[in-house]
Amino acid sequence: MVRAELFRRYSANTVSTFLFIAPVIGVVFGHWFLGEPLTWTVGLGGAIVSLGVLLVYRYTLSYNESCKSDHSCSII
C-alpha cells in the first residue's frame, strides 16, 4: 500500500532511487536490534549509496522545476 501511494504521488524514477536506501536502513537496524558490527567499510558504503541517492534526487527536482517553468521538456 505504501509503495503504491508513493508511485501515485511521485515518478517511478524518484521512488526507485529511494529504494536503494533500503539496504542501508537494514544495516542500521541490524546493528541496533541484533548487535551486528559496523565497520568503516560498511559506513563508507552507506555514505556512497546515500550520496548517490541525494545527487539523483536533487537532479530530479531541478529537472522537474525547469520543465514546469518553461514547458520545454519532452519524452525521448
N, C-alpha and C positions, 0 to 999 in steps of 0.2 A: 504494500500500500504506500509506504513512504517513497519507494523508488518511482512508482507510477506518478505520484504527486510531483516529485522532482522533475520528471520528464515533461509533465504538463506545464510547469512553470518556467523551465529553463531549456536551453537547447541540448541536444544529445552530446555535443562536444563538451559543454560545460559540465554536465553530470558525469560523463565518463572520465573526465580529467580528475574529478574529486574521488572517484572510486579507487584511484591509485593510492590514496591516503589510508585505505582500509588496512593494509599490512602494517603500516607504521602504528596505527592505533592498536592493532593486535599485539604488536611487540610491547607497547607500553602497558597494556592490560595484562599481558603475560608476566611482566616484571612486577606490577602491583599485586596481582592476585596469586601468582604461582611462584614468585621469587626467582624468575628467570634472570640470569645475569645480563647486564647491559655493558657492553664493551664500547670502546671508542669507535670501532668499525661499524657497529650497529648504529651508533649515534650519527656517524658520518653518512651512512646510507640513508637514514631517516631525514637528515638535513638536505641531502641531494634530492630526494623524492619531493620533499616539501617545497624546496626552491623551484623545482620544475613545475609543480602544480601552481605555485604562485605566479610564475612567469607566464604560463599559458592562460591563467585566469585574467591577469592584467591585460594581456594582449587581446583576449576575447572581449573584455569590457571596452577597451579603446576602439576596437574594430566595430563593435555594435553601436557605440556612440557616434562614430564617424558615418556609419550607414544611416543613422536616424537624422543626422544634421544635413547631409547633402543628397540623400536618396540615390546615390550613385552605385551602390553595391548590387552586384548581380550574381546569380548562381552559375558557376562554371561547370 
